[in-house]
Amino acid sequence: MLGHIIGWAHTRFGKLDDETLESLVVRVAAEAIADAGLAPADIDEIIVGHFNQGLDPQGFPASLALQAADALRFKPATRVENACATGSAAIRQAAMAIGAGRARSVLVVGVEKMTAAPAGQVQASLASASYLAEEDGSDLSFAGIFGRIAQLYFQRYGDRSDALALIAAKNHRNGAANPLAHMRKDLGVEFCRTVSDRNPLVAGPLRRTDCSMVSDGAAALVLVHGDVAMGAAKSVGLRAQAQVNDFLPMGRRDMTRFEGCSVAWRKALEQAGLTLDDLDFVETHDCFTIAELIEYEAMGLTPPGEGHHALLEGWTEVGGRLPVNPSGGLKAKGHPIGATGVSMHVMTAMQLMGTASGVQIPGATKGGIFNMGGAAVANYVSVLERVR
């Protein structure tokens, strides 16, 4: 194991007007340490995942976690960032600190406060994670980027608008059961499929229901060495984690195939000594429904161009061959950038402990996570397993 998750915390995601960046960090930091059964003095290091890029005026957040307890004063605290994979990057840094023998207990916090910024500023901040030298423009947005990806995919494999609607409907149905989700409403396939005033086209063939929301929120976990985990009330092992970065310019890649995602999945499964069939579920990065569709193919669930078959056969539904996003995913749960990767690990740990916020997978013992930054540029895959 690369480490053991023994405690966690998670705010509700959404438009949290009464919360600040500091209040979010402090709350989840204190709750995660308490949930782990540790005292603040037991924490050796703190890693904070925060994208920001102008979304919040507080641009130096690492030491905000120290506000959770005076005993955290003088602990090393570092902020990391890797676009929408920032949360998983923070967890990787924690695992490396434990593996190197530099820490035995690491607090990881992922956080973002997005909704207070003007819409144009949010769009520009998110777009900064693209390759501006080639992809910049007055209307540049990630919806536009993934709208282009959807168009390329449809040109190669045929119109898959109905498949995208099935993904959106599935994730909203799952999210309706998650009290931490930004949107807790089962929208149904017909609503997601139909272009209307309430569900307009946003970019290319993508409808509003194909796009994740701008959200505030935070999540935290405590990752510890195996010796520390032996005394914990619960333990979820980080069995494997792989990071793969691809070229930033989309012009250098086939955007209908997330090759970095494929390599990350292959490396993580090899490291874990498992196959995809050994996993009970996956939490994957559905910032847009076209991303989830291509990720089915990248993880090896179907061959390229055939991801829609997984939907038509019900494979990715709860009770199917490989349930995907039982938490509701980014689509329904929300996508506060820096918090997302940590949230995915917390949701997976809860699922494995039988306390899921979302739809519970009966008897789940192993779960996979795919979190990406940019348009399949920074790719992280984790495999978690219930230990106790």
C-alpha positions as CSV (number, residue, x, y, z in Angstrom):
1,M,0.0,0.0,0.0
2,L,1.1,3.6,-0.7
3,G,-0.7,4.7,2.4
4,H,-3.9,4.3,4.3
5,I,-6.8,6.7,4.4
6,I,-8.1,6.6,8.0
7,G,-10.3,9.7,8.2
8,W,-12.1,12.2,6.0
9,A,-14.5,15.1,5.7
10,H,-16.5,16.6,2.9
11,T,-18.7,19.8,2.7
12,R,-21.7,20.0,0.6
13,F,-20.9,21.2,-2.8
14,G,-22.8,24.1,-4.4
15,K,-23.2,27.9,-4.2
16,L,-22.0,28.4,-0.6
17,D,-22.5,32.1,0.0
18,D,-22.0,31.8,3.7
19,E,-18.5,30.1,3.3
20,T,-15.1,31.6,2.6
21,L,-12.0,29.8,1.3
22,E,-10.7,29.9,4.9
23,S,-13.9,28.6,6.5
24,L,-14.0,25.7,4.1
25,V,-10.4,24.7,4.7
26,V,-10.6,25.0,8.5
27,R,-13.8,23.0,8.7
28,V,-12.7,20.0,6.7
29,A,-9.2,20.0,8.2
30,A,-10.6,19.8,11.8
31,E,-13.3,17.3,10.9
32,A,-10.9,15.0,8.9
33,I,-8.3,14.9,11.8
34,A,-11.1,14.1,14.3
35,D,-12.6,11.4,12.0
36,A,-9.1,9.8,11.8
37,G,-9.0,9.6,15.6
38,L,-5.9,11.6,15.7
39,A,-4.9,14.8,17.6
40,P,-3.8,17.8,15.5
41,A,-0.3,17.3,17.0
42,D,-0.1,13.9,15.3
43,I,-0.2,15.4,11.8
44,D,3.3,15.6,10.3
45,E,2.6,17.5,7.1
46,I,-0.2,19.3,5.3
47,I,-0.9,19.4,1.6
48,V,-3.5,21.8,0.2
49,G,-4.9,21.4,-3.3
50,H,-6.2,24.7,-4.7
51,F,-6.4,25.7,-8.3
52,N,-7.5,29.4,-7.9
53,Q,-6.1,31.2,-11.0
54,G,-7.9,34.3,-9.7
55,L,-11.1,32.6,-8.7
56,D,-10.5,33.9,-5.1
57,P,-8.4,36.8,-4.0
58,Q,-6.6,34.7,-1.4
59,G,-3.8,33.3,-3.4
60,F,-1.7,31.8,-0.6
61,P,-3.9,29.3,1.1
62,A,-1.5,26.6,2.5
63,S,-1.3,28.0,6.1
64,L,-5.0,28.5,6.3
65,A,-5.2,24.9,7.5
66,L,-3.3,25.8,10.6
67,Q,-6.3,27.8,11.7
68,A,-8.0,24.5,12.4
69,A,-5.9,24.0,15.6
70,D,-3.0,25.7,17.3
71,A,-1.1,22.4,17.4
72,L,-0.8,22.6,13.6
73,R,1.4,25.7,14.0
74,F,4.9,25.1,12.6
75,K,3.9,22.0,10.6
76,P,5.1,22.1,6.9
77,A,2.2,23.1,4.7
78,T,2.3,23.3,0.9
79,R,-0.1,24.2,-1.8
80,V,-0.1,22.1,-5.0
81,E,-1.9,22.7,-8.3
82,N,-2.4,20.6,-11.5
83,A,-5.5,22.1,-13.0
84,C,-8.7,20.0,-12.4
85,A,-6.5,17.1,-11.1
86,T,-5.2,19.3,-8.3
87,G,-6.8,17.2,-5.6
88,S,-5.2,14.0,-6.8
89,A,-1.9,15.8,-7.2
90,A,-2.1,16.7,-3.5
91,I,-2.8,13.1,-2.5
92,R,0.2,12.0,-4.6
93,Q,2.4,14.4,-2.7
94,A,1.1,13.0,0.6
95,A,1.8,9.4,-0.6
96,M,5.3,10.4,-1.7
97,A,6.1,12.0,1.7
98,I,5.0,8.8,3.5
99,G,6.9,6.6,1.1
100,A,10.0,8.6,1.5
101,G,9.8,8.3,5.3
102,R,9.4,12.1,5.7
103,A,6.0,11.8,7.3
104,R,3.7,9.2,8.9
105,S,0.5,11.2,9.0
106,V,-0.4,13.7,6.3
107,L,-3.5,15.9,6.1
108,V,-4.7,16.5,2.6
109,V,-7.2,19.3,1.9
110,G,-8.8,20.1,-1.5
111,V,-10.7,23.4,-1.8
112,E,-12.2,25.9,-4.2
113,K,-14.4,28.9,-3.9
114,M,-15.7,29.7,-7.4
115,T,-19.2,31.1,-7.3
116,A,-18.3,34.5,-5.9
117,A,-16.3,35.4,-9.0
118,P,-18.0,36.9,-12.1
119,A,-18.9,34.5,-14.8
120,G,-16.3,35.9,-17.3
121,Q,-13.6,35.6,-14.7
122,V,-14.5,32.0,-14.0
123,Q,-14.4,31.2,-17.7
124,A,-11.0,32.9,-18.2
125,S,-9.6,31.2,-15.1
126,L,-10.6,27.7,-16.2
127,A,-9.5,28.4,-19.8
128,S,-6.0,29.2,-18.6
129,A,-5.6,25.4,-18.2
130,S,-5.7,25.1,-22.0
131,Y,-2.8,25.8,-24.5
132,L,-3.3,29.5,-25.0
133,A,-0.7,29.8,-27.7
134,E,-2.9,27.9,-30.0
135,E,-6.3,27.6,-28.4
136,D,-6.9,31.1,-27.2
137,G,-9.8,33.3,-28.4
138,S,-12.3,35.7,-27.1
139,D,-14.9,32.9,-26.6
140,L,-12.4,30.4,-25.3
141,S,-14.0,28.2,-22.6
142,F,-13.7,24.6,-21.5
143,A,-17.3,24.0,-22.7
144,G,-16.0,25.1,-26.1
145,I,-13.0,22.9,-25.9
146,F,-15.1,19.8,-25.0
147,G,-17.7,20.8,-27.6
148,R,-14.9,20.5,-30.2
149,I,-13.9,17.2,-28.8
150,A,-17.5,16.0,-29.1
151,Q,-17.7,17.2,-32.7
152,L,-14.5,15.3,-33.6
153,Y,-15.8,12.2,-31.9
154,F,-19.2,12.4,-33.6
155,Q,-17.5,12.9,-37.0
156,R,-15.4,9.8,-36.5
157,Y,-17.9,7.5,-34.8
158,G,-21.4,8.9,-35.5
159,D,-23.7,11.1,-33.5
160,R,-23.7,9.9,-29.8
161,S,-25.9,12.6,-28.4
162,D,-28.2,10.0,-26.9
163,A,-25.3,8.3,-25.2
164,L,-24.3,11.6,-23.6
165,A,-27.9,12.0,-22.4
166,L,-27.8,8.6,-20.8
167,I,-24.6,9.5,-18.9
168,A,-26.1,12.8,-17.7
169,A,-29.3,11.1,-16.6
170,K,-27.4,8.3,-14.8
171,N,-25.2,10.7,-12.9
172,H,-28.1,13.0,-11.9
173,R,-30.1,10.0,-10.8
174,N,-27.2,8.9,-8.6
175,G,-26.5,12.4,-7.4
176,A,-30.1,12.7,-6.2
177,A,-29.2,10.2,-3.5
178,N,-26.1,12.2,-2.4
179,P,-26.8,14.8,0.3
180,L,-23.4,16.4,-0.5
181,A,-24.2,17.0,-4.2
182,H,-24.6,20.4,-5.8
183,M,-27.7,19.2,-7.7
184,R,-29.9,16.6,-6.1
185,K,-32.5,16.1,-8.9
186,D,-33.2,13.2,-11.1
187,L,-33.6,14.9,-14.5
188,G,-34.5,11.8,-16.5
189,V,-33.2,10.8,-19.9
190,E,-35.8,12.6,-22.0
191,F,-35.0,16.0,-20.4
192,C,-31.3,15.4,-20.9
193,R,-31.8,14.3,-24.5
194,T,-34.0,17.2,-25.5
195,V,-32.8,20.6,-26.5
196,S,-35.1,23.2,-24.9
197,D,-35.1,26.6,-23.2
198,R,-34.2,24.8,-19.9
199,N,-31.6,22.6,-21.6
200,P,-30.1,24.7,-24.4
201,L,-27.1,23.9,-26.6
202,V,-24.0,25.3,-24.9
203,A,-21.1,24.4,-27.2
204,G,-21.1,22.2,-30.3
205,P,-23.5,19.3,-29.6
206,L,-23.2,19.7,-25.8
207,R,-26.3,20.7,-24.0
208,R,-26.4,22.3,-20.5
209,T,-27.0,18.8,-19.0
210,D,-23.7,17.7,-20.6
211,C,-21.7,20.2,-18.6
212,S,-20.6,20.2,-14.9
213,M,-21.5,23.1,-12.7
214,V,-19.4,25.9,-11.1
215,S,-19.3,25.0,-7.4
216,D,-17.8,25.9,-4.1
217,G,-16.7,23.2,-1.7
218,A,-13.9,21.3,0.2
219,A,-12.9,17.8,1.1
220,A,-10.1,16.5,3.2
221,L,-8.5,13.2,4.2
222,V,-5.8,11.9,6.4
223,L,-3.3,9.6,4.7
224,V,-1.0,7.6,7.0
225,H,1.7,5.0,7.1
226,G,0.6,1.4,7.6
227,D,1.9,1.3,11.2
228,V,-0.3,4.2,12.1
229,A,-3.3,2.6,10.3
230,M,-3.0,-0.5,12.5
231,G,-4.4,1.5,15.4
232,A,-7.2,3.2,13.4
233,A,-10.9,2.4,13.6
234,K,-11.1,2.2,9.8
235,S,-8.6,1.9,7.0
236,V,-8.9,2.2,3.2
237,G,-5.6,1.4,1.4
238,L,-4.2,3.4,-1.4
239,R,-3.2,0.3,-3.3
240,A,-2.0,2.1,-6.4
241,Q,-1.7,5.5,-8.0
242,A,-0.4,6.5,-11.4
243,Q,0.2,10.0,-12.8
244,V,0.7,10.5,-16.6
245,N,1.0,13.9,-18.3
246,D,0.4,14.3,-22.0
247,F,1.2,17.2,-24.4
248,L,-0.7,20.4,-23.5
249,P,-1.5,21.4,-27.2
250,M,-4.6,19.5,-28.5
251,G,-3.1,19.7,-31.9
252,R,-0.4,17.2,-30.9
253,R,-3.0,14.6,-29.8
254,D,-5.9,12.6,-31.1
255,M,-8.6,14.2,-29.0
256,T,-11.1,11.4,-29.6
257,R,-8.8,9.0,-27.6
258,F,-7.6,10.0,-24.2
259,E,-4.2,8.3,-24.5
260,G,-2.8,9.7,-21.2
261,C,-5.9,8.3,-19.4
262,S,-5.3,4.9,-21.0
263,V,-1.6,4.8,-19.9
264,A,-2.5,5.9,-16.4
265,W,-5.1,3.2,-16.0
266,R,-2.7,0.6,-17.4
267,K,0.1,1.7,-15.0
268,A,-2.2,1.8,-11.9
269,L,-3.8,-1.6,-12.6
270,E,-0.4,-3.2,-13.2
271,Q,0.9,-1.6,-9.9
272,A,-2.1,-3.0,-8.1
273,G,-1.9,-6.4,-9.7
274,L,-5.5,-6.1,-10.8
275,T,-7.6,-5.9,-13.9
276,L,-10.6,-3.6,-14.6
277,D,-12.9,-6.6,-13.9
278,D,-11.6,-6.7,-10.3
279,L,-13.0,-3.3,-9.5
280,D,-16.5,-3.0,-8.0
281,F,-17.0,0.6,-9.3
282,V,-15.2,3.7,-10.7
283,E,-15.5,7.4,-9.9
284,T,-14.4,9.1,-13.2
285,H,-13.9,12.7,-14.3
286,D,-17.1,13.6,-16.1
287,C,-16.5,17.4,-16.3
288,F,-18.5,16.9,-19.5
289,T,-20.4,13.9,-20.6
290,I,-18.3,13.4,-23.7
291,A,-15.3,13.0,-21.3
292,E,-17.0,10.1,-19.4
293,L,-17.9,8.4,-22.7
294,I,-14.3,8.6,-24.0
295,E,-13.0,7.5,-20.6
296,Y,-15.0,4.2,-20.9
297,E,-12.9,3.5,-23.9
298,A,-9.6,4.7,-22.4
299,M,-10.0,2.5,-19.3
300,G,-10.6,-0.5,-21.5
301,L,-14.3,-1.1,-20.7
302,T,-15.0,-1.0,-24.5
303,P,-12.9,-0.6,-27.7
304,P,-12.6,2.9,-29.2
305,G,-15.8,4.3,-30.6
306,E,-18.0,1.8,-28.7
307,G,-18.4,3.4,-25.4
308,H,-22.1,3.8,-26.0
309,H,-22.5,0.1,-25.9
310,A,-21.6,0.2,-22.2
311,L,-24.5,2.5,-21.7
312,L,-27.0,0.6,-23.8
313,E,-26.1,-2.6,-22.0
314,G,-26.4,-0.9,-18.6
315,W,-22.8,-1.8,-17.6
316,T,-22.2,1.5,-15.9
317,E,-25.4,1.6,-13.9
318,V,-25.4,0.5,-10.2
319,G,-25.9,-3.2,-10.5
320,G,-24.1,-3.3,-13.9
321,R,-20.7,-4.7,-14.8
322,L,-18.8,-1.6,-13.7
323,P,-20.9,1.1,-12.0
324,V,-19.5,4.5,-12.8
325,N,-20.0,7.6,-10.7
326,P,-22.4,6.2,-8.0
327,S,-21.7,9.6,-6.2
328,G,-23.3,11.5,-9.1
329,G,-19.9,12.4,-10.5
330,L,-18.8,16.0,-11.2
331,K,-21.9,16.3,-13.3
332,A,-24.3,16.2,-10.3
333,K,-22.0,16.4,-7.3
334,G,-20.3,19.5,-8.6
335,H,-16.8,20.4,-9.6
336,P,-15.0,22.9,-7.2
337,I,-11.7,22.4,-9.0
338,G,-9.1,22.0,-6.2
339,A,-11.6,19.9,-4.2
340,T,-12.6,17.4,-6.9
341,G,-9.8,14.9,-6.7
342,V,-9.9,14.7,-2.9
343,S,-13.7,14.4,-3.1
344,M,-13.4,11.5,-5.5
345,H,-11.1,9.7,-3.0
346,V,-13.4,10.5,-0.1
347,M,-16.5,9.3,-1.9
348,T,-14.7,6.1,-2.9
349,A,-13.5,5.5,0.7
350,M,-17.0,6.0,2.0
351,Q,-18.4,3.6,-0.7
352,L,-15.9,1.0,0.4
353,M,-16.8,1.4,4.1
354,G,-20.5,1.0,3.3
355,T,-21.3,4.6,4.2
356,A,-21.7,6.1,0.7
357,S,-23.0,9.6,0.2
358,G,-24.8,8.5,-3.0
359,V,-25.9,5.1,-4.3
360,Q,-24.3,2.3,-2.3
361,I,-22.6,-0.6,-4.2
362,P,-23.4,-3.7,-2.1
363,G,-20.3,-5.4,-0.9
364,A,-17.8,-3.1,-2.6
365,T,-14.2,-3.7,-1.6
366,K,-12.2,-2.1,-4.5
367,G,-12.8,1.1,-6.4
368,G,-11.0,3.0,-9.1
369,I,-10.7,6.7,-9.6
370,F,-9.8,8.7,-12.7
371,N,-9.2,12.5,-12.2
372,M,-7.8,14.6,-15.0
373,G,-6.5,18.2,-15.4
374,G,-7.1,20.1,-18.6
375,A,-8.4,18.2,-21.6
376,A,-6.8,14.8,-20.6
377,V,-3.4,16.5,-20.0
378,A,-2.8,15.6,-16.3
379,N,-4.1,12.1,-15.7
380,Y,-4.3,10.4,-12.3
381,V,-5.6,6.9,-11.6
382,S,-6.0,5.6,-8.0
383,V,-7.0,2.2,-6.8
384,L,-8.5,2.1,-3.3
385,E,-9.2,-1.1,-1.3
386,R,-11.0,-1.6,2.0
387,V,-8.5,-2.9,4.6
388,R,-10.6,-2.6,7.8
